[in-house]
Amino acid sequence: MSADVPTAPRGGRARPPWPRALAWLGGRSLARDLRTLTLYGVTMWAVVTLVFLLPRLMPGDPLSALDDPDSGTFIYDDHARAKVAAYYGLDQPLIAQYADYLSDLAHGDLGWSISQSAPVSRLIASRLPWTLLLMGSAVIISSLISFALGVTAGWRRGGRLDRALIVGSSAARAVPEYAMASLLLVLFAVLVPIFPLAGAMTPFARYASPFAAAGDVLRHLALPLAALSLGLLGNKFLLVRNSVIGTLGEDYMLLARAKGLPPRMLKFHHSGRNILLPFITVLGVQLGFAAGGSLFVEAVFAYPGMGTLVNGAVVARDYPLLQGTFLVLALVVLLANLLVELAYGAVDPRVYR
């Protein structure tokens, strides 16, 4: 009897081949997941090393003011300055500092801020939610608007609306986020004072209800959110528009038209569904730009997020605070990209076959 033919057990019923096939698919999926986790692990190690080296490549150091006679924190005693450097581990070789940094990370310790004399984790925990609110809202809003406008413009290609949207999105894409933020600040907070100038909430305000507090937060969020969303909208709009134009002559679109399906279903179900994968790909790439753009926008509006924290740390050459903020932002971007990668399988299971 051939080895390829399933044999019958004593009960007389042949064993079905599908358990073996499922086991093979499970092993294949496990191998793929292990490769993905290994890739993200290597990337995370590279990020950890980079955020350790970047602050130290800048001119100066956190204790440079101690050696400046014109500084108010100048220490005249050389022995006292050496003790301060030893306290923060800045007198050790670079490799020893790197080893201590990895050891602290392994224990969940982001270090102690030299400039603000507080745990780095506590400082980040107070600022990160504001940045996530700004960045997450901008990514979601720009994605929804760019997708809807891109499908509409592609469906009406060559018309006035299409040309106007192309010009507007190209102009928004060409203006940097900090310039857009400055323009919106001057227009809608100075010349026409509709929105607040700075901050995330009105100082010392007392709210009658949670809805009043949420309304105050949204008023402060409006201009930073608009500046960041406009910067993220252009690329995705053009991608969706061009992809929709490319699908209009496909056979399945002609068949759907012949069946008499309504235009709304043709646009968003048949045409729009086929551009989800490239759209998600661009969305994953833009997450890093959203994190960087939010830092500049926060600096313009004095928004109490990670941007203002990073700016203060750069001025003070605060190594632990710079390392912690860069590392957390990198983790946020990596986690978001992992979720985007998992979304591929939900949109089209054939991707992982």
C-alpha positions in Angstrom: 0.0 0.0 0.0 1.3 3.5 -0.9 2.4 5.7 1.9 0.3 8.6 0.5 -3.0 6.7 0.9 -4.5 7.2 4.4 -4.8 3.9 6.2 -7.9 2.9 8.1 -7.7 2.4 11.9 -9.3 -0.6 13.6 -12.7 1.0 13.6 -12.7 0.9 9.8 -12.9 4.7 9.2 -10.0 6.4 7.4 -8.3 9.3 9.1 -9.0 12.5 7.4 -6.0 14.4 6.1 -7.1 17.9 7.4 -5.5 17.6 10.9 -2.1 17.3 9.2 -2.9 20.3 7.0 -4.0 22.4 9.9 -0.9 21.5 11.8 1.3 22.6 8.8 -0.6 25.9 8.5 -0.3 26.5 12.2 3.5 25.9 12.1 3.8 28.2 9.1 1.8 30.9 10.9 4.0 30.4 14.0 7.2 30.7 11.9 5.9 33.9 10.3 5.0 35.4 13.7 8.4 34.5 15.1 10.1 36.3 12.1 7.9 39.3 12.7 8.7 39.4 16.4 12.4 39.0 15.8 12.4 41.8 13.3 10.6 44.1 15.7 13.0 43.0 18.5 16.1 43.9 16.4 14.4 47.2 15.4 13.7 48.0 19.1 17.4 47.3 20.0 18.5 49.7 17.3 16.1 52.3 18.5 17.3 51.9 22.1 20.9 52.3 21.0 20.1 55.3 18.8 18.2 57.2 21.5 21.2 56.6 23.8 23.7 58.0 21.3 21.8 60.9 19.8 21.8 63.1 22.9 25.5 62.5 23.5 26.3 63.5 19.9 24.9 67.0 20.6 27.4 69.7 21.7 27.5 70.3 25.4 26.3 68.1 28.3 23.8 68.3 31.1 26.4 69.6 33.5 28.1 72.2 31.2 26.4 75.0 33.2 28.4 73.9 36.3 31.6 74.8 34.4 30.4 78.2 33.1 31.4 81.1 35.4 28.6 83.2 33.9 26.0 80.6 34.9 24.0 80.9 38.1 24.7 77.2 38.8 28.5 77.5 38.4 30.4 75.4 41.0 33.8 76.7 42.0 35.0 73.6 43.6 36.4 71.0 41.2 35.8 68.2 43.6 32.2 69.1 44.0 31.7 69.2 40.2 33.3 65.8 40.0 30.9 64.4 42.7 27.9 65.7 40.7 29.2 64.1 37.5 29.8 60.8 39.4 26.3 61.0 40.9 24.7 61.0 37.4 27.2 58.6 36.0 28.6 61.1 33.5 32.2 60.4 34.5 32.1 56.8 33.3 33.1 55.6 29.8 30.4 55.6 27.1 30.2 51.8 27.1 29.7 51.7 30.8 26.9 54.4 30.5 25.3 52.3 27.8 25.4 49.1 30.0 23.8 51.0 32.9 21.2 52.4 30.6 20.3 48.9 29.3 20.2 47.6 32.9 17.8 50.3 34.0 15.6 49.7 31.0 15.5 46.0 31.9 14.1 47.0 35.3 11.6 49.4 33.8 13.5 52.5 35.0 13.8 55.4 32.5 16.1 57.3 34.8 16.0 60.6 36.7 15.7 64.0 34.9 18.7 66.2 35.6 17.0 69.4 34.6 13.7 68.9 36.3 14.8 66.7 39.2 12.0 64.2 38.8 11.6 60.6 37.5 11.5 60.6 33.7 8.6 58.1 33.8 6.5 60.5 35.8 7.2 63.4 33.5 6.3 61.3 30.4 3.2 59.9 32.0 1.9 63.5 32.5 2.6 64.6 28.9 2.1 61.5 26.7 -1.7 61.4 26.9 -1.9 64.9 25.4 0.4 63.9 22.5 -1.5 60.7 21.9 -4.8 62.7 21.8 -3.4 65.1 19.3 -1.5 62.6 17.1 -4.3 59.9 17.2 -7.0 62.4 16.4 -5.0 63.9 13.5 -4.3 60.5 12.0 -7.9 59.4 12.2 -9.4 62.7 10.9 -6.9 63.1 8.1 -7.5 59.4 7.0 -11.2 59.7 6.9 -11.2 63.0 5.1 -8.6 62.0 2.6 -10.3 58.7 1.8 -13.7 60.3 1.3 -12.3 63.2 -0.8 -10.0 61.0 -2.8 -12.8 58.6 -3.8 -15.0 61.6 -4.7 -12.3 63.4 -6.7 -11.3 60.2 -8.5 -14.9 59.5 -9.4 -15.3 63.0 -10.8 -11.8 63.3 -12.3 -11.2 66.3 -14.4 -14.0 68.3 -12.9 -13.8 71.6 -11.0 -14.1 69.8 -7.6 -11.3 67.4 -8.6 -9.0 70.3 -9.7 -9.7 72.3 -6.6 -9.0 69.4 -4.3 -5.7 68.6 -6.0 -4.5 72.2 -5.7 -5.6 72.4 -2.0 -4.1 69.1 -1.0 -0.8 69.9 -2.8 -0.6 73.3 -1.1 -1.3 71.8 2.3 1.3 69.1 1.7 4.0 71.7 0.7 3.6 73.8 3.9 5.5 72.4 6.9 3.5 71.7 10.0 5.1 74.4 12.1 4.4 77.0 9.4 0.8 75.9 9.1 0.5 76.0 12.9 1.9 79.5 13.0 -0.5 80.7 10.2 -3.5 79.2 12.0 -2.4 80.7 15.3 -2.1 84.2 13.8 -5.4 84.0 11.9 -7.7 82.3 14.4 -6.2 83.1 17.8 -4.8 86.7 17.2 -6.5 88.4 14.3 -9.8 86.7 14.8 -9.7 85.3 18.4 -12.0 82.4 18.0 -9.7 79.8 19.7 -7.2 80.0 22.6 -3.6 81.0 22.0 -1.9 78.2 23.9 -2.2 75.3 26.3 -4.6 72.4 26.5 -7.0 73.7 29.1 -7.9 77.1 30.6 -5.7 77.6 33.7 -7.5 77.6 37.0 -10.9 77.0 35.3 -13.7 75.3 37.2 -16.1 73.3 35.1 -19.7 72.7 35.9 -19.7 69.3 34.2 -17.4 66.9 32.4 -18.9 68.0 29.2 -17.8 71.6 29.9 -14.3 70.3 30.6 -14.3 68.3 27.4 -15.5 71.3 25.4 -12.6 73.4 26.8 -10.1 70.7 25.8 -11.6 70.5 22.3 -11.3 74.3 21.9 -7.6 74.2 22.8 -7.1 71.2 20.6 -8.8 72.6 17.5 -5.9 74.6 16.0 -3.1 72.1 16.7 -5.3 69.3 15.4 -6.1 71.3 12.2 -2.4 72.1 11.6 -1.3 68.5 12.0 -4.2 67.0 10.1 -3.6 69.3 7.1 0.0 68.2 6.9 -1.0 64.5 6.9 -3.9 64.8 4.4 -2.2 65.6 1.0 -0.3 62.3 0.4 -3.2 60.0 1.3 -5.7 62.1 -0.8 -3.6 61.8 -3.9 -3.0 58.1 -3.4 -6.7 57.4 -3.1 -7.6 59.6 -6.0 -5.1 58.0 -8.4 -6.0 54.5 -7.2 -9.7 55.1 -7.8 -9.0 56.3 -11.3 -7.0 53.2 -12.0 -9.9 50.9 -10.9 -12.6 52.6 -13.0 -11.8 50.6 -16.2 -11.5 47.2 -14.4 -13.7 44.4 -15.5 -15.4 44.0 -12.1 -16.3 47.7 -12.2 -17.8 47.4 -15.7 -19.8 44.3 -14.5 -21.0 46.2 -11.4 -22.2 49.1 -13.6 -24.0 46.6 -15.9 -25.8 45.2 -12.9 -27.2 48.7 -12.2 -25.6 49.1 -8.8 -26.0 52.6 -7.3 -23.0 55.0 -7.6 -22.5 55.2 -3.9 -21.9 51.4 -3.7 -19.7 51.5 -6.8 -17.5 54.3 -5.3 -17.0 53.1 -1.7 -17.7 49.4 -1.8 -16.2 48.2 -5.1 -13.6 50.8 -5.9 -12.8 52.0 -2.4 -12.4 48.5 -1.0 -9.6 47.7 -3.4 -7.4 50.6 -2.4 -7.5 49.8 1.3 -4.2 47.9 1.3 -2.1 50.7 -0.3 -4.0 53.2 1.9 -3.1 51.3 5.1 0.5 51.1 3.9 0.8 54.8 3.5 -1.0 55.2 6.9 1.7 53.1 8.6 4.5 55.2 7.0 2.8 58.4 8.1 2.7 57.5 11.7 6.3 58.4 12.1 5.7 61.8 10.4 2.7 62.3 12.6 4.9 61.8 15.7 7.5 64.2 14.5 5.0 66.8 13.3 3.2 66.8 16.6 6.4 67.8 18.3 6.7 71.0 16.2 3.0 71.8 16.4 3.0 71.4 20.2 6.0 73.8 20.4 4.1 76.5 18.4 0.9 76.3 20.6 2.7 75.6 23.9 0.7 72.4 24.0 1.6 70.4 27.1 2.6 67.3 25.3 5.8 65.5 24.5 6.9 68.3 22.2 7.4 70.9 24.9 9.1 68.3 27.1 11.5 67.4 24.3 12.3 71.1 23.6 13.1 71.7 27.3 15.3 68.6 27.4 17.2 69.6 24.3 18.0 73.1 25.7 19.2 71.6 29.0 21.0 68.6 27.4 19.1 66.4 29.8 20.3 62.9 28.6 17.9 60.8 30.7 14.8 62.9 29.7 15.8 62.9 26.0 16.4 59.1 26.1 13.1 58.5 27.7 11.0 60.7 25.4 12.6 59.5 22.2 12.2 55.9 23.3 8.6 56.2 24.3 7.7 58.0 21.0 9.6 55.3 19.1 7.6 52.6 20.9 4.4 54.3 20.1 5.3 54.4 16.4 6.4 50.7 16.4 3.3 49.6 18.2 1.1 51.5 15.7 3.0 49.9 12.8 2.5 46.5 14.3 -1.2 47.1 14.5 -1.2 48.3 10.9 0.5 45.1 9.9 -2.1 43.0 11.7 -4.8 45.0 9.9 -3.5 43.7 6.6 -4.7 40.3 7.4 -8.1 41.6 8.5 -8.6 43.6 5.3 -7.3 40.8 2.9 -6.4 37.4 4.4 -4.6 36.5 1.1 -1.7 38.7 2.2 -0.4 36.1 4.6 -0.9 33.1 2.4 
